[in-house]
Every structure is written in structure tokens, then in C-alpha cells.
């Protein structure tokens, strides 16, 4: 149950940040928090009053008793940059909390069960290996958005930085919704120059530390070609890139990128086609991505995404689709997002339906409905209240001990015991999920042993 709550919270963060973005004025479009998966100032998220309309493993009666129980549960997350503090609540009272902080070796979690006693898990690699929606957001979506934003100014610098490698010519091409190209610049980096100066020559043009590290980690092979189309205002309208590149000698890919883009006050549009078949073998990472933000109308802000991945690694083939069509009108965010994953003939889908309003206090509050499918079968459907507002600073906690594998099981047992003990203080009518079909004398003995 705890894992389900954290995943729900991650999706709530995603949509609540989107609500913040879509209610921003055109002048505030710069930070693009939801686009980059970053937070500039502390934020507090609360999730409560969850109700399941469907849970595949339970019938109607069992589901009703579960809803009576979980309506008392809540989760509060205070996010401050790379650090977050999460509290699990029962009727508003904290049962336990944990602090997560990003370190050089991964994410370290500190569990606090007593004011002066903390436990720490060994740092893990974060979301590595995740294949669900939250994993996609962490590993694919936010990273790709950051790279698009960071690479746009980098490509814009190439013409002036490498004049000896460029050929300039007039152009006359129109792209619906993006504009008209009036100038074409072709840039060719010869094999010898690439061997001697890449990746440093490109990394030196990076505008963020992350994009610099990403470029520095690449290996370029052979001739590299870039074609830039400019509009009449001197803005890059389309980028074409072709070359051999990889993260190591064994993973060299034949990369082909076609990228249309538009940047104006209040509008951001991208249409990306990326193909990366392996030079050796049949692995691939192919992507098509369309994203559009429009906040030029003060009364109606919109965003649409269509993110498609076609991946092959060894014998594993996977296709991922993420679509969104969302609108904020009269300070209310509505719409729908759909995440679909197909692997080895199986399909999993997650849909999110938000109804979130901006309140006079500056907070954002409403409901979020999450439905998960296996094929066409609904596995779960839950709706909960969500609220987000200004948070407070969070300091990483110093743990009293770093757990081994054995002691991590002890932590899990402690969490479960604390939670059950607190839940057992609820009215008997709301404990039917636990007590159903258990003889009264046995149930009484169990509750006494846990007090």
C-alpha cells in the first residue's frame, strides 16, 4: 500500500506542477518547471481521501471495507531541490516520516521513527530499471525535455563558432505552425577534426552542467553533419543532425535527428524525429515527440504532448506512448494524459484525469484520478484529493546507522507495525478490512498483542 501511495504522489506532483506552469503568465514561462522536472523553491504536496472505484483483486464488499480504512490515510511531501521529506498520516497525525536526498552514488533515504533516532538505507541508483509511468517520467520525459531546452541554444551557437566549416545559402521553405525558413547553414565536421576536438568542441558550448556532462560522455566517430534553417528573425527553425555517436565503442549508433522548433513569448513548440539504429547488431532507440505550450491567451492556457518510443535492446522490444491534452481555463486544469507500454505482446496503460484549481491563497487543490489497465482490463482505479502550496526548507538528516540488507527488513517491519498500531485506534466500523472473517476472540487477541 505504501508503494502505491508514493507512486500516486509522484503523478500528483507531475500534474500539480503542470497546473502551476499553465497558470503562469507569459513572462513567467522561462523556468518551465514541469517541462524540466525541476523545482526552484520548496513546495508542499498533500494527498488524502483516496477512494478506489476498482481494484482487480477485490470484490465490491472487500473494496468498500478498504475504502473505509484508507480514507483515514494521507501523505504529505515537502520538496526542496534534491531533498524531500515525506510524512505518512492517519487522520492528520504523523505515523512516521522519511527524508530522501540525492547523493553522488544515488538516493539515500533516512527513516525517522523517533525524534532522536534515524535509520538510513544504502544509497540506491534511484529509478534505474523502472518501467512504469513514474520511471518513464524520471528516465525519459524530463531528461528529454531538459536536453531539448539546453541543446536549442547550443545549436544556435554553431554558425558563429565554426565559420570555417559552414556553407550559407538562401532558403524558401514554410513549416505549418512553425514559420518560414529564409536561410540554410550547412556545417560539416571532418573526421580528423572530430578525432582531435570532439566532444570538447561541442561541450564548451553547453549552457548547463547537465548538458555539458551529457556531451562529454559521448564518443563521436567519423564525419558529423549539421544543417540549420533560420527564419527571417534569425531564429533557428529546424535542426538536422547526422553522425555516428555512442556512449562507448560498443554502443555506437547511426544517429539521425530532425527537429522543428518555435520559441516566442508564451509559446513553445517542438517536433522531433530521432532515429538511432546500432552500427553493430539490431538495437535501437527511435523517438518521435511533439510538444506544444501556448499561454498567449490570458484566459486559456493549453499543452499537448505526443511522445513515442520504439526501443530494442537484445531480445527485448518495447514501445512506449505518452499523450496529453490539457487546458487551464479560469484557473482550473482539466484534461487527460495516457501512458501506454507494450512489451513482448503485453500492454499496460495508465490514465490520469486531473481537476485542479488555483485558489485565492495561491495554493492548488482538486482531485486526481488514476486508472491502470492490463490490456483492456482495469486493474485499479483510484481518485484522491490533492493540494500543493509553498513548502519549507528541508535539511538532509544525518542517520544514526546505515542499514545492511538484514536491517532494512527490520525497518520495513517497524513501518508496518507503527502503521497498523495507529490504524487499530480507528473506530471498529472502519477496521472491517482487517477483521472480516476473523473470530472475535482471535481478533481481540491480535489487537491486544499489537498495542
C-alpha positions as CSV (number, residue, x, y, z in Angstrom):
1,X,0.0,0.0,0.0
2,X,2.9,2.4,0.8
3,X,4.4,1.9,-2.6
4,X,1.1,2.7,-4.3
5,X,0.7,5.9,-2.3
6,X,4.2,7.1,-3.3
7,X,3.5,6.4,-7.0
8,X,0.3,8.3,-6.7
9,X,2.1,11.2,-5.1
10,X,4.7,11.2,-7.9
11,X,1.9,11.5,-10.5
12,X,0.2,14.2,-8.4
13,X,3.4,16.2,-8.3
14,X,3.7,15.9,-12.1
15,X,0.2,17.3,-12.7
16,X,0.2,19.9,-9.9
17,X,3.4,21.4,-11.2
18,X,1.8,21.5,-14.6
19,X,-1.1,23.4,-13.1
20,X,1.5,25.9,-11.8
21,X,3.0,26.2,-15.2
22,X,-0.3,26.7,-17.0
23,X,-1.4,29.4,-14.7
24,X,1.8,31.4,-15.1
25,X,1.8,34.5,-17.2
26,X,3.7,34.6,-20.5
27,X,6.6,36.4,-18.8
28,X,6.9,33.5,-16.3
29,X,7.3,30.8,-19.0
30,X,11.1,30.8,-18.6
31,X,11.6,28.4,-15.7
32,X,9.3,25.7,-17.2
33,X,9.4,23.6,-14.0
34,X,7.1,20.8,-15.2
35,X,9.0,20.6,-18.5
36,X,12.3,20.1,-16.8
37,X,11.2,18.2,-13.7
38,X,12.9,20.7,-11.5
39,X,11.7,22.8,-8.6
40,X,13.1,26.3,-7.9
41,X,11.6,26.8,-4.4
42,X,10.2,24.5,-1.7
43,X,6.8,23.0,-2.4
44,X,4.5,21.0,-0.2
45,X,2.1,18.3,-1.6
46,X,-0.7,16.6,0.3
47,X,-2.7,13.6,-0.9
48,X,-5.7,12.4,1.0
49,X,-9.2,10.9,0.9
50,X,-8.3,8.3,-1.6
51,X,-11.2,6.1,-2.9
52,X,-10.9,3.1,-5.1
53,X,-13.6,2.6,-7.7
54,X,-11.9,-0.6,-8.9
55,X,-9.2,-3.0,-7.6
56,X,-8.9,-6.2,-9.6
57,X,-8.1,-8.5,-6.6
58,X,-11.1,-7.3,-4.6
59,X,-14.9,-7.7,-5.0
60,X,-17.3,-4.9,-4.1
61,X,-17.7,-5.7,-0.4
62,X,-14.0,-6.0,0.1
63,X,-13.3,-2.8,-1.8
64,X,-15.9,-1.0,0.3
65,X,-14.2,-2.0,3.5
66,X,-10.8,-1.0,2.1
67,X,-12.1,2.5,1.3
68,X,-13.4,2.9,4.8
69,X,-9.9,2.2,6.0
70,X,-7.8,4.2,3.6
71,X,-9.9,7.3,3.8
72,X,-8.1,7.9,7.1
73,X,-4.7,7.8,5.4
74,X,-2.8,10.7,3.9
75,X,0.7,11.6,2.7
76,X,2.5,14.9,2.9
77,X,5.6,15.6,0.9
78,X,7.8,18.7,1.4
79,X,10.1,19.1,-1.7
80,X,13.2,21.3,-1.6
81,X,15.5,20.8,-4.5
82,X,17.3,17.4,-4.3
83,X,15.9,16.8,-0.8
84,X,12.3,15.8,0.2
85,X,10.6,14.9,3.4
86,X,7.6,12.6,3.4
87,X,5.2,12.0,6.2
88,X,2.6,9.2,6.4
89,X,-0.5,10.4,8.2
90,X,-3.5,8.8,9.8
91,X,-6.3,11.3,10.4
92,X,-3.8,14.1,10.1
93,X,-1.4,12.6,12.7
94,X,2.1,11.7,11.6
95,X,2.9,8.0,12.0
96,X,6.4,8.1,10.5
97,X,8.5,10.2,8.1
98,X,11.4,9.7,5.8
99,X,13.9,12.1,4.1
100,X,15.3,11.4,0.7
101,X,18.4,13.1,-0.7
102,X,20.3,12.7,-3.9
103,X,23.9,11.8,-3.4
104,X,26.8,11.2,-5.8
105,X,26.1,7.5,-5.5
106,X,22.3,7.6,-5.7
107,X,19.3,8.3,-3.5
108,X,19.7,7.9,0.3
109,X,16.7,7.5,2.4
110,X,16.6,8.3,6.2
111,X,13.6,6.9,8.2
112,X,12.7,8.7,11.4
113,X,10.6,6.8,13.9
114,X,11.7,8.7,17.0
115,X,12.9,12.3,17.3
116,X,16.5,11.3,18.1
117,X,16.8,8.0,16.2
118,X,17.1,7.7,12.5
119,X,17.8,4.9,10.1
120,X,19.4,5.1,6.6
121,X,19.3,2.8,3.7
122,X,22.3,2.3,1.5
123,X,22.2,4.7,-1.4
124,X,20.5,3.3,-4.5
125,X,20.6,4.3,-8.1
126,X,17.2,6.0,-8.0
127,X,14.8,5.0,-10.7
128,X,17.1,2.7,-12.6
129,X,15.1,-0.2,-14.1
130,X,11.7,1.4,-13.6
131,X,9.3,0.6,-16.4
132,X,6.1,2.2,-15.2
133,X,4.9,5.7,-15.7
134,X,6.9,7.3,-12.9
135,X,10.1,5.5,-14.3
136,X,9.3,7.0,-17.7
137,X,8.9,10.5,-16.3
138,X,12.3,10.2,-14.4
139,X,14.3,8.5,-17.1
140,X,12.9,9.6,-20.4
141,X,10.4,12.5,-20.3
142,X,12.0,15.1,-18.0
143,X,15.5,14.3,-19.4
144,X,14.4,14.7,-23.0
145,X,12.7,18.0,-22.2
146,X,15.8,19.3,-20.5
147,X,18.0,18.3,-23.4
148,X,15.7,20.0,-25.9
149,X,15.8,23.2,-24.0
150,X,19.5,23.0,-23.4
151,X,20.5,22.0,-26.9
152,X,18.5,24.6,-28.7
153,X,20.9,27.5,-27.7
154,X,23.9,25.2,-28.4
155,X,22.9,24.6,-32.0
156,X,22.2,28.3,-32.3
157,X,25.9,29.0,-31.5
158,X,27.4,26.6,-34.1
159,X,27.2,29.0,-37.1
160,X,29.2,31.8,-35.4
161,X,31.6,29.4,-33.6
162,X,32.6,27.4,-36.7
163,X,32.5,29.8,-39.6
164,X,35.3,27.9,-41.5
165,X,33.1,24.8,-41.6
166,X,29.9,26.3,-42.8
167,X,28.2,26.9,-46.1
168,X,25.5,29.6,-46.2
169,X,22.7,29.7,-48.7
170,X,19.2,31.3,-49.1
171,X,16.2,29.1,-48.4
172,X,12.4,29.3,-49.0
173,X,10.6,26.6,-47.0
174,X,7.5,27.0,-44.9
175,X,6.5,24.8,-42.0
176,X,2.9,25.0,-40.9
177,X,2.7,26.2,-37.3
178,X,6.4,27.0,-37.1
179,X,7.2,29.6,-39.7
180,X,9.2,30.2,-42.9
181,X,12.9,29.4,-43.4
182,X,14.8,32.0,-45.4
183,X,18.4,30.8,-44.7
184,X,20.2,27.5,-44.7
185,X,23.5,26.9,-43.0
186,X,25.3,23.5,-43.6
187,X,28.1,22.6,-41.2
188,X,30.5,19.7,-41.8
189,X,33.0,18.5,-39.2
190,X,35.6,16.4,-40.9
191,X,36.8,13.1,-39.4
192,X,40.2,14.4,-38.4
193,X,38.7,17.4,-36.6
194,X,36.2,15.2,-34.8
195,X,39.0,12.9,-33.6
196,X,41.1,15.8,-32.3
197,X,38.4,18.1,-30.9
198,X,35.2,16.2,-30.1
199,X,33.4,16.1,-27.7
200,X,35.1,19.1,-26.1
201,X,34.3,21.5,-29.0
202,X,30.6,20.9,-28.5
203,X,30.7,20.6,-24.7
204,X,32.3,24.1,-24.5
205,X,29.0,25.5,-26.0
206,X,26.8,23.9,-23.4
207,X,24.6,26.2,-21.3
208,X,24.0,23.8,-18.4
209,X,26.2,21.5,-16.3
210,X,24.0,18.6,-17.1
211,X,24.1,19.0,-20.9
212,X,27.9,19.5,-20.7
213,X,28.3,16.2,-18.8
214,X,26.0,14.5,-21.3
215,X,28.1,15.7,-24.3
216,X,31.4,14.9,-22.6
217,X,30.2,11.3,-22.1
218,X,29.7,10.7,-25.8
219,X,32.0,9.2,-28.3
220,X,31.9,10.7,-31.9
221,X,33.1,8.8,-34.9
222,X,33.6,10.0,-38.5
223,X,32.1,13.0,-40.2
224,X,29.5,14.9,-38.3
225,X,26.9,17.0,-40.3
226,X,24.5,19.7,-39.0
227,X,22.0,21.7,-41.1
228,X,20.3,24.7,-39.6
229,X,17.3,26.5,-41.1
230,X,16.8,30.1,-39.9
231,X,13.7,32.3,-40.1
232,X,13.7,36.0,-41.0
233,X,14.3,37.0,-37.4
234,X,17.5,34.9,-37.2
235,X,15.9,32.2,-35.0
236,X,16.7,28.5,-35.7
237,X,13.6,27.0,-37.2
238,X,14.8,23.4,-37.9
239,X,17.9,21.4,-36.9
240,X,19.1,18.3,-38.9
241,X,22.0,16.3,-37.4
242,X,23.6,13.1,-38.8
243,X,26.6,11.2,-37.5
244,X,27.9,8.2,-35.6
245,X,27.9,8.6,-31.9
246,X,27.6,6.5,-28.8
247,X,28.4,6.3,-25.1
248,X,31.1,3.7,-25.7
249,X,32.8,2.0,-28.6
250,X,30.4,-0.9,-28.4
251,X,27.3,1.2,-28.5
252,X,28.0,3.4,-31.5
253,X,24.7,4.4,-33.2
254,X,23.9,5.9,-36.6
255,X,22.1,9.0,-35.3
256,X,19.6,11.0,-37.4
257,X,17.8,13.9,-35.9
258,X,15.2,16.2,-37.5
259,X,13.9,18.9,-35.1
260,X,11.5,21.7,-35.8
261,X,11.2,24.3,-33.1
262,X,9.5,27.6,-32.3
263,X,10.3,29.9,-29.3
264,X,8.2,33.0,-28.8
265,X,6.8,34.9,-25.7
266,X,4.2,32.5,-24.4
267,X,4.7,29.7,-27.0
268,X,7.0,26.7,-27.2
269,X,6.7,24.1,-29.9
270,X,8.9,21.2,-30.9
271,X,8.5,18.4,-33.4
272,X,11.3,15.8,-33.1
273,X,12.2,12.7,-35.0
274,X,15.2,10.8,-33.7
275,X,16.5,7.5,-35.1
276,X,19.4,5.7,-33.5
277,X,20.0,2.2,-35.0
278,X,23.1,0.4,-33.7
279,X,26.0,0.2,-36.1
280,X,26.6,-3.3,-34.7
281,X,23.6,-5.5,-34.1
282,X,19.9,-4.6,-34.2
283,X,19.4,-2.5,-31.1
284,X,17.6,0.9,-31.5
285,X,16.2,3.8,-29.7
286,X,13.8,5.7,-32.0
287,X,11.7,8.6,-30.9
288,X,9.1,10.9,-32.2
289,X,8.0,13.7,-30.0
290,X,5.6,16.7,-30.4
291,X,5.2,19.2,-27.5
292,X,3.2,22.4,-27.7
293,X,2.6,25.0,-24.9
294,X,0.5,28.1,-25.5
295,X,-0.1,30.6,-22.8
296,X,-0.7,33.6,-25.1
297,X,-4.4,33.7,-24.3
298,X,-4.7,35.1,-20.7
299,X,-7.9,33.1,-20.1
300,X,-6.9,29.8,-21.7
301,X,-3.6,28.0,-21.4
302,X,-3.0,24.7,-23.3
303,X,-0.4,22.0,-23.5
304,X,-0.3,18.9,-25.7
305,X,2.3,16.1,-25.8
306,X,2.8,13.1,-28.1
307,X,5.9,11.1,-27.1
308,X,6.5,7.8,-28.8
309,X,9.4,5.5,-28.2
310,X,10.4,2.3,-30.2
311,X,13.2,0.5,-28.4
312,X,15.1,-2.7,-28.8
313,X,17.9,-4.0,-26.5
314,X,19.0,-7.6,-27.2
315,X,15.9,-9.7,-27.4
316,X,13.7,-7.2,-25.6
317,X,11.4,-5.0,-27.7
318,X,9.4,-2.2,-26.1
319,X,7.1,0.6,-27.4
320,X,6.0,3.5,-25.2
321,X,3.5,6.1,-25.9
322,X,2.7,9.2,-23.8
323,X,0.0,11.6,-24.8
324,X,-1.5,14.6,-23.1
325,X,-4.2,17.1,-23.9
326,X,-4.6,19.6,-21.1
327,X,-6.1,23.0,-20.7
328,X,-6.2,25.6,-17.9
329,X,-9.2,27.8,-18.2
330,X,-10.5,30.1,-15.5
331,X,-7.7,28.8,-13.2
332,X,-8.8,25.2,-13.5
333,X,-6.7,22.5,-15.0
334,X,-8.6,19.7,-16.8
335,X,-7.9,17.1,-19.5
336,X,-6.3,13.7,-19.7
337,X,-2.9,12.1,-20.0
338,X,-2.3,8.5,-21.2
339,X,0.8,6.4,-20.8
340,X,1.0,3.1,-22.7
341,X,3.7,0.5,-22.6
342,X,3.9,-2.5,-24.9
343,X,6.4,-5.3,-24.3
344,X,6.6,-8.9,-25.5
345,X,3.0,-8.8,-26.7
346,X,1.6,-7.4,-23.4
347,X,0.2,-3.9,-23.0
348,X,-0.1,-1.8,-19.8
349,X,-1.8,1.6,-19.7
350,X,-2.1,4.4,-17.1
351,X,-4.5,7.3,-17.5
352,X,-4.6,10.4,-15.3
353,X,-7.5,12.8,-15.1
354,X,-6.9,16.0,-13.1
355,X,-9.4,18.6,-11.9
356,X,-7.2,21.1,-10.2
357,X,-8.0,24.8,-9.3
358,X,-5.8,27.7,-8.3
359,X,-7.2,29.1,-5.0
360,X,-7.1,32.7,-3.8
361,X,-4.5,31.7,-1.3
362,X,-2.1,30.8,-4.1
363,X,-2.4,27.1,-3.4
364,X,-3.6,24.5,-6.0
365,X,-6.2,21.9,-4.9
366,X,-8.5,19.4,-6.5
367,X,-8.7,15.8,-7.4
368,X,-6.6,13.3,-9.4
369,X,-8.0,10.1,-10.8
370,X,-5.5,7.4,-11.8
371,X,-6.6,4.2,-13.7
372,X,-4.3,1.3,-14.6
373,X,-5.1,-1.2,-17.3
374,X,-3.6,-4.6,-18.3
375,X,-4.7,-4.9,-21.8
376,X,-8.3,-3.9,-21.7
377,X,-8.8,-5.0,-18.1
378,X,-9.0,-2.3,-15.4
379,X,-6.6,-3.4,-12.7
380,X,-7.1,-0.4,-10.4
381,X,-8.9,3.0,-10.5
382,X,-8.4,5.4,-7.6
383,X,-9.4,9.0,-7.0
384,X,-7.9,11.3,-4.3
385,X,-7.8,14.8,-3.2
386,X,-4.5,16.7,-3.9
387,X,-3.2,20.0,-2.7
388,X,0.0,21.9,-3.3
389,X,1.4,25.1,-2.0
390,X,4.5,26.8,-0.7
391,X,6.8,24.5,1.3
392,X,9.6,24.9,3.7
393,X,13.3,24.2,3.6
394,X,14.4,20.6,4.1
395,X,17.8,19.7,5.5
396,X,19.1,16.2,4.9
397,X,19.1,14.2,8.1
398,X,22.2,12.5,9.5
399,X,21.5,8.8,10.0
400,X,22.4,7.0,13.2
401,X,23.3,3.9,11.2
402,X,23.5,2.7,7.6
403,X,21.5,-0.4,7.2
404,X,22.6,-3.7,5.8
405,X,20.2,-5.9,3.8
406,X,19.0,-7.6,7.0
407,X,18.3,-4.5,8.9
408,X,16.3,-3.0,6.0
409,X,13.8,-5.8,6.6
410,X,13.7,-4.6,10.2
411,X,12.9,-1.1,9.1
412,X,10.0,-2.4,6.9
413,X,8.6,-4.4,9.8
414,X,8.8,-1.3,12.1
415,X,7.0,0.8,9.5
416,X,4.2,-1.8,9.2
417,X,3.9,-2.2,12.9
418,X,3.7,1.6,13.5
419,X,1.1,1.9,10.8
420,X,-1.1,-1.0,12.0
421,X,-0.9,0.2,15.6
422,X,-2.2,3.6,14.6
423,X,-4.9,2.2,12.4
424,X,-6.1,0.0,15.2
425,X,-7.1,3.1,17.1
426,X,-9.8,3.9,14.5
427,X,-13.5,3.1,15.0
428,X,-14.2,-0.6,14.8
429,X,-16.6,0.1,11.9
430,X,-13.7,1.2,9.7
431,X,-11.5,-1.8,10.6
432,X,-13.6,-4.4,8.8
433,X,-10.9,-4.8,6.1
434,X,-8.6,-6.3,8.8
435,X,-11.2,-8.1,11.0
436,X,-13.5,-9.6,8.4
437,X,-13.9,-13.4,8.8
438,X,-11.7,-13.5,11.9
439,X,-13.4,-14.8,15.1
440,X,-13.9,-12.1,17.7
441,X,-11.7,-13.7,20.3
442,X,-8.9,-14.1,17.9
443,X,-9.3,-10.5,16.6
444,X,-9.2,-9.2,20.2
445,X,-6.0,-11.2,20.9
446,X,-4.3,-9.8,17.8
447,X,-5.2,-6.2,18.7
448,X,-4.0,-6.6,22.2
449,X,-0.7,-8.0,21.1
450,X,-0.1,-5.0,18.9
451,X,-0.9,-2.4,21.4
